[in-house]
Amino acid sequence: MTLGEKIRGLRKKQGLSQEDVSRKINVSRQAISKWEQDLVVPDTINLMKLCDCFGITLAELTGDVQKTNTENCNKINKINKSAVTFIVIGCILTVLSVVITFPIKMADFRINGSCFDNELYYLRVFPVNIVLFISILLILVGIVKIMKGTLKK
C-alpha cells in the first residue's frame, strides 16, 4: 500500500473530505489530492500533522510504505546484479574472442605458410564468431534488463 492510498483510506475511514483535512493541517486541498495520488510526498512536518489529524503514529502511517520501498529496492538490486553479470560475462567473452585471434593467426601461418595481416579478420572464422555473437548477445540482454528496471522505477 502506498502512502497516498494510506492517507486516502484514513481520511475516508474518519469520514473527512480533502477540504476538512486541508483545513486541519493548514495546507491546500490540492496538496492533499496530490499526496493521495502519490504525485508528491508530504514533507516531515506535514506527515506529523497528518498523524495528529488521524490520531496515529508516524510508523503506522509510513510502515507499509517503508516495507514496500525496501522490497522494491531489493528487486531492483537483484535485477541490476544479474544484468551486470550478463554484461561482465559478455565483455570477458568479447575480449577473449579478440585475444584468441592472435594464436589463431600464428597457427594459420604455421600450417599454411601465410596468414591475414589483420588478426581481427579471424573474428569471422567459425568458433570465434560464435563466441563473439554470444558475447554481444549477453551484453545486449544485460542492457535490456537494466533499461527495464529503470523504466519500472
C-alpha positions as CSV (number, residue, x, y, z in Angstrom):
1,M,0.0,0.0,0.0
2,T,1.4,3.4,-1.0
3,L,1.5,6.4,1.3
4,G,-1.2,8.1,-0.8
5,E,-3.5,5.1,-0.5
6,K,-2.9,5.1,3.2
7,I,-3.8,8.8,3.5
8,R,-6.9,8.4,1.4
9,G,-8.0,5.3,3.4
10,L,-7.5,7.0,6.7
11,R,-9.4,10.1,5.6
12,K,-12.3,8.2,4.3
13,K,-12.4,5.9,7.4
14,Q,-12.8,9.0,9.5
15,G,-15.4,10.5,7.1
16,L,-13.4,13.5,6.3
17,S,-13.2,15.3,2.9
18,Q,-9.9,16.5,1.4
19,E,-11.1,20.0,2.4
20,D,-11.6,19.0,6.0
21,V,-8.1,17.5,6.2
22,S,-6.5,20.5,4.5
23,R,-8.1,22.9,7.0
24,K,-7.0,20.8,10.0
25,I,-3.3,20.6,8.9
26,N,-3.2,24.1,7.2
27,V,-2.4,23.1,3.6
28,S,-4.3,23.4,0.4
29,R,-6.9,20.9,-0.7
30,Q,-4.8,20.4,-3.9
31,A,-1.8,19.3,-1.7
32,I,-4.0,16.6,-0.1
33,S,-5.1,15.5,-3.6
34,K,-1.5,15.3,-4.8
35,W,-0.5,13.3,-1.8
36,E,-3.3,10.8,-2.2
37,Q,-2.4,10.4,-5.9
38,D,1.2,9.8,-5.0
39,L,2.3,12.7,-7.2
40,V,4.0,14.3,-4.3
41,V,5.2,13.1,-0.9
42,P,4.4,15.3,2.1
43,D,7.3,16.7,4.0
44,T,8.1,15.6,7.6
45,I,6.2,18.5,9.2
46,N,3.1,17.7,7.2
47,L,3.5,13.9,7.9
48,M,3.4,14.7,11.6
49,K,0.4,16.9,11.1
50,L,-1.4,14.1,9.3
51,C,-0.6,11.7,12.1
52,D,-2.1,14.2,14.6
53,C,-5.1,14.6,12.4
54,F,-5.8,10.9,12.1
55,G,-4.7,10.0,15.6
56,I,-1.9,7.6,14.5
57,T,1.8,7.3,14.8
58,L,4.3,8.1,12.1
59,A,5.3,4.4,12.0
60,E,1.6,3.4,11.4
61,L,1.3,6.0,8.6
62,T,4.5,5.0,6.8
63,G,5.0,1.4,7.9
64,D,3.8,-0.4,4.8
65,V,5.4,2.3,2.5
66,Q,8.9,1.6,4.0
67,K,8.4,-2.1,3.6
68,T,7.3,-1.7,0.0
69,N,10.2,0.6,-0.8
70,T,12.7,-1.9,0.7
71,E,11.1,-4.8,-1.3
72,N,11.3,-2.7,-4.5
73,C,14.9,-1.8,-3.8
74,N,15.8,-5.5,-3.2
75,K,14.1,-6.5,-6.5
76,I,15.9,-3.7,-8.4
77,N,19.2,-4.8,-6.9
78,K,18.7,-8.4,-7.9
79,I,17.8,-7.3,-11.5
80,N,20.9,-5.0,-11.6
81,K,23.2,-7.7,-10.3
82,S,22.0,-10.2,-12.9
83,A,22.2,-7.5,-15.6
84,V,25.7,-6.6,-14.6
85,T,26.7,-10.3,-14.6
86,F,25.4,-10.6,-18.1
87,I,27.4,-7.6,-19.2
88,V,30.6,-8.6,-17.5
89,I,30.5,-12.1,-18.9
90,G,29.7,-10.7,-22.3
91,C,32.7,-8.3,-22.1
92,I,35.0,-11.1,-20.9
93,L,33.9,-13.2,-23.9
94,T,34.4,-10.3,-26.3
95,V,37.9,-9.7,-25.0
96,L,38.7,-13.4,-25.1
97,S,37.5,-13.7,-28.7
98,V,39.7,-10.8,-29.7
99,V,42.7,-12.1,-27.8
100,I,42.4,-15.6,-29.2
101,T,42.7,-14.3,-32.7
102,F,46.5,-13.8,-32.4
103,P,47.2,-17.5,-31.6
104,I,44.8,-18.5,-34.4
105,K,46.8,-16.2,-36.8
106,M,50.0,-17.8,-35.7
107,A,48.6,-21.3,-36.2
108,D,47.3,-20.3,-39.6
109,F,50.8,-19.0,-40.6
110,R,52.5,-22.3,-39.3
111,I,50.0,-24.5,-41.1
112,N,49.6,-22.6,-44.4
113,G,52.7,-20.6,-44.6
114,S,50.6,-17.4,-44.9
115,C,48.0,-15.6,-42.9
116,F,45.9,-12.4,-42.9
117,D,47.6,-9.2,-41.9
118,N,44.8,-8.2,-39.5
119,E,44.1,-10.5,-36.6
120,L,40.5,-9.2,-36.4
121,Y,39.7,-11.0,-39.7
122,Y,39.8,-14.2,-37.6
123,L,36.8,-13.0,-35.7
124,R,34.9,-14.1,-38.8
125,V,36.2,-17.6,-38.5
126,F,33.9,-20.4,-37.2
127,P,34.3,-20.9,-33.5
128,V,35.4,-17.3,-32.7
129,N,32.5,-15.7,-34.5
130,I,30.0,-17.8,-32.4
131,V,31.8,-16.7,-29.2
132,L,31.7,-13.1,-30.3
133,F,28.0,-13.4,-31.2
134,I,27.2,-14.9,-27.8
135,S,29.1,-12.2,-26.0
136,I,27.3,-9.4,-27.8
137,L,24.0,-11.1,-27.1
138,L,24.8,-11.3,-23.4
139,I,25.8,-7.6,-23.3
140,L,22.5,-6.7,-25.0
141,V,20.5,-8.8,-22.6
142,G,22.2,-7.1,-19.7
143,I,21.4,-3.6,-21.1
144,V,17.8,-4.5,-21.7
145,K,17.4,-5.8,-18.1
146,I,18.9,-2.5,-16.8
147,M,16.6,-0.5,-19.0
148,K,13.5,-2.5,-17.9
149,G,14.5,-2.0,-14.3
150,T,14.9,1.8,-14.9
151,L,11.6,2.1,-16.7
152,K,9.7,0.3,-13.8
153,K,11.0,2.9,-11.3
